[in-house]
């Protein structure tokens, strides 16, 4: 997607609320995310797992995603999968 230093990780960290944008807007489902804390962004269903950080290597990809979405109601989880 881009060379080292191109800003891929920074973009993902900014979308998930772990970093703040200097300029511009981050909009998800018509909601401005710029000033939301990470835990509220996660509740909207937005998050990321940095490369190489499989917290539960014995679980499937789906199971890992379900663990990461523990704060999402089950019916929404099923819709999003």
C-alpha positions in Angstrom: 0.0 0.0 0.0 2.9 2.3 0.6 6.6 2.5 1.4 8.0 2.7 4.9 7.2 6.1 6.4 4.3 6.8 4.0 1.9 7.2 6.9 -0.1 3.9 6.8 0.2 3.3 10.6 -0.4 6.9 11.4 -3.6 7.0 9.3 -4.9 3.9 11.0 -4.0 5.2 14.5 -5.7 8.5 13.6 -8.9 6.8 12.4 -9.1 4.7 15.6 -8.6 7.8 17.8 -5.1 6.9 19.0 -3.7 10.0 17.3 -5.3 13.3 16.4 -5.4 14.8 12.9 -3.6 18.1 12.5 -6.0 19.1 9.7 -9.0 17.6 8.0 -11.9 15.5 9.2 -12.5 11.8 10.0 -16.1 10.9 9.2 -17.6 7.4 9.8 -21.3 6.8 9.0 -21.9 10.6 8.9 -20.4 11.1 12.3 -17.3 13.2 12.9 -14.7 11.2 14.8 -12.0 13.8 15.3 -12.7 14.6 18.9 -14.0 11.2 20.1 -11.9 9.2 22.5 -10.7 5.7 21.3 -13.2 3.8 23.4 -16.2 5.6 21.9 -14.8 5.0 18.4 -14.4 1.3 19.2 -18.1 1.2 20.2 -19.0 2.5 16.8 -17.2 -0.6 15.4 -14.0 1.0 14.3 -10.7 -0.4 15.4 -7.5 -2.0 14.3 -4.9 -4.5 15.4 -1.3 -3.6 14.4 0.5 -6.1 12.3 2.1 -8.9 14.2 0.0 -8.6 17.4 -2.2 -11.6 17.4 -3.3 -11.5 20.9 -5.0 -14.9 20.7 -3.1 -17.0 18.2 -5.1 -20.2 19.0 -8.3 -18.5 17.8 -9.5 -18.1 14.3 -9.6 -14.7 12.6 -13.4 -14.5 13.2 -13.0 -15.4 16.9 -10.3 -12.7 17.3 -12.6 -10.1 15.7 -15.4 -11.2 18.0 -13.1 -10.8 21.0 -12.1 -7.3 19.8 -15.8 -6.4 19.4 -16.9 -7.4 22.9 -18.6 -4.0 23.4 -20.7 -4.4 20.3 -24.1 -5.9 20.7 -24.2 -9.5 19.4 -26.8 -8.7 16.7 -24.6 -5.9 15.3 -21.6 -8.1 15.4 -23.3 -10.7 13.2 -24.4 -8.0 10.8 -20.9 -6.6 10.5 -19.2 -10.0 10.0 
